[in-house]
Amino acid sequence: MVVKVLVVDDSGFFRRRVSEILAGDPAIKVVGTATNGKEAIDQALALKPDVITMDYEMPMMDGITAVRHIMQRCPTPVLMFSSLTHEGARVTLDALDAGAVDYLPKNFEDISRNPDKVRQMLCEKVHTLARSNRRFGSYASPSPAPAPATPSPASAPTASAGTPASHAPHPATARSPVPSRSAAPTAAAPASSPAPRRKAYKLVAIGTSTGGPVALQRVLTQLPAHFPAPIVLIQHMPAAFTKAFAERLDKLCRISVKEAEDGDILRPGLALLAPGGKQMMVDARGAVKILPGDERLNYKPCVDITFGSAAKSYGDKVLSVVLTGMGADGREGARLLKQCGSTVWAQDEASCVIYGMPMAIVKANLADAVYSLDEIGKHLVEACH
C-alpha cells in the first residue's frame, strides 16, 4: 500500500527537496504541497493524505495553528520539521501538544551533506506514522491534560532542609489543550490489568520515544507533589530539546522536573530527564551518572542502559514503565529488572501513538501489567508508598 504524503513548507527549496526524497521511495507518493497553514488545511481536507510533513514558520497561518485545525477537522499524523535550537524545541513541543505525532530536525546542511541518512530517517518516519494512522481516527478529540486535585493544607508536604519547596498546582488554563490519544475500549481490546499492589519502591523509571512528550505530560501531571519515590525519565530526544522539555514539565507538574546533570541526587518528588545525546545511569548511593553518548548505540539516551543500571543498583525495588514509541528500546533493560524481581508495566496498544516499545515488552512476556495511558499516573500513585 502506497503512503500518500502532503508536504507543507513556505520554502520552495525545502518543499522540492522533501518531495524528491520521498519520491525516491516507491511505497511513498507525494500527493500535494502547500506553502502555508491555510493551504495545508484545504489540501488535507481535499487530498486526505496518510501523513503530513509540516513546517512551523509560514505566512498567513503558522504550522501549530494548522495542526490544531487539521486535528479537529480531519485527524492526520503530522511530522513537524524543527530547528535544533532551544526556541525550536519549545515550538516543536507546542506542536506536539497541538496534535503532531513526531518531528525531525530541519537542517539544510544535513540534506546536502548526508542525503542518504536524511532519506532513510524521513522515509522511515513517514512509514511509521502511516501505520499509526490505522488507529488515528479512533483517538479522542483534543482535551486538556488532567489536572491533579489541589492538596488539602493537612496533606501538603513540608520541604526538608536544603530541598526546594514542592510545586504548587498550575491552572489548567495556563497551557494549550493536550491531545488525548486514548481510544475508547472495543470488544476486541484485552481486559485491563488489575490495580497494582503497593510496595516501597526506591525508583520509578519511565522510558519512551515517539509520542512520549505528550504521554509523559499526561502521566506526570497526575502525580502529587509529595510523590514518595524518585523518578528517572528516558525520552528519545535531541540534545537541544531535553532542557526545554524538562522546563515545560516542571511548569506543568506538581513534582519537580529537571534535565539530569552528572552527580544529581535522586529524591522523592523529583523527576530527572536524561539529557539528549548522552546516557544516564543511576547508582546504589542514589546518584546519577551522565556519560557521553556511545556512537555504537542507536539511542542517546537509551532506555536499556538506564533500566540496566537501575536493576544493578536497586534490585527488586524498581517500578519501570515503557510508554509509546517505535522500536524495542527498553526490552533488554526490562529483562534485567525482571530477573532482579522488579516490576515492569507497559502502555496498552489502544492508547499508544506507536505501539512498538510496549509491544516488545508484552511479546517478551516481561509485563507485569498493561495499562492505558490515562490509568498509569493514578496507578503509580497507588503502587508507591
Phi, psi and omega in degrees: 000128182279134179273123180270128185236137171254126182255123184238118178193141180280348178273119178299321179299312184291321177301315181296314184295316179297318179297318180296317180298314181293324181294339178289348177261116184297344181264009179233138177229123175280112185266351179181166176226160177215151185255353178204174184297322181295315176299323181300317179296313180300315181292323178298318180292321184281319188264341181048060180290162175279329181216146175238130169263136191225131170274162178268304187275109180215155178288162177071307177208128182284170185294323182294315177299319179297318180300316180301314180295318181296319180295330179281323190259326180205074185312122184217137177301128181243131174254114181274145169259133187226148172279146182273064176230168178298318179292321177299323177296316180297318179296317180297319178295324174298320180295321178295321175301322182287343178131353176299149185267321185207180183209160173224146176296138177262093185233104183297326181295319179297323179297321180283321189274320184234062185299324181293318179295316179298317180300315180297313182297313184294312181294322178297317179297316182298315179296320180295315180294325178296322177293326178294336183294340181298332179249001189298321182294341182270353178292148178292156178290159183306139177215157181297149175297144181298128180269130179295149181293146180291128182288148176285156180305326182293329184262356181295131183286154177255132181290134177279167182300131179081000180248130180299147177299147180294157183290145169280154179295149181257139180296142183297333183286352182284346184236160174291156176301144178258128182296131176269119181253026178273112179285150176294142181297145178243170182297331183277348184290141179292153178297145180293146177295154180293164178301146185286158174273144181286145181203152179275076179289142176267347182201139168250126181238125184237125179242143182198169179218243183301127184088354185294319182304315178289320180297314179298321179300317181292323180286310189288332179289350177271354184271139178284159181301327183267027178308129195279354183240148170294155181230138169241140183240131177237106181241124176297116188195144179296158182302324183289347188262330192294325179296314179296323180293317178298319179298320180295312179299322181298323179288327185276330191260157172283322173292162174274144178226134176214156172291129185293143174235153180302129180094353176303147180255131177292137175209154178303144178078008179236130174250128180252123181266126179299130180290140179298144178082359182228179178242144181241131176232158177238150178241172187293341178279356181087019179257151179258136175248128176251122184244156176300149177289125180281124182296342180283347182263138179292326188246130178222092015277162182243126180298318181304319183293313180293316178300317181298318179292326178294321178298316181293323187272328189236002174055241185268013185255026180247134170252111183252148182226131176247119182257182182316144177162154178274155179090199184227017179301134182108338183295312183288325175295321177294326178297318178296319178297316180297320179298332179272353181095009178281173186256139179233126173246153175230146174287144181284161185297319186298327183262001178277142167289313175232116182269074179245293181300313177296324179298321179298322178294313183294315182294332178274006180057039181257350185276122172284334179205150175236119184234153172288160183304317183285349176271336191296315181300312183292326178288330173298318179296318180293324188281329187263135176214000000 
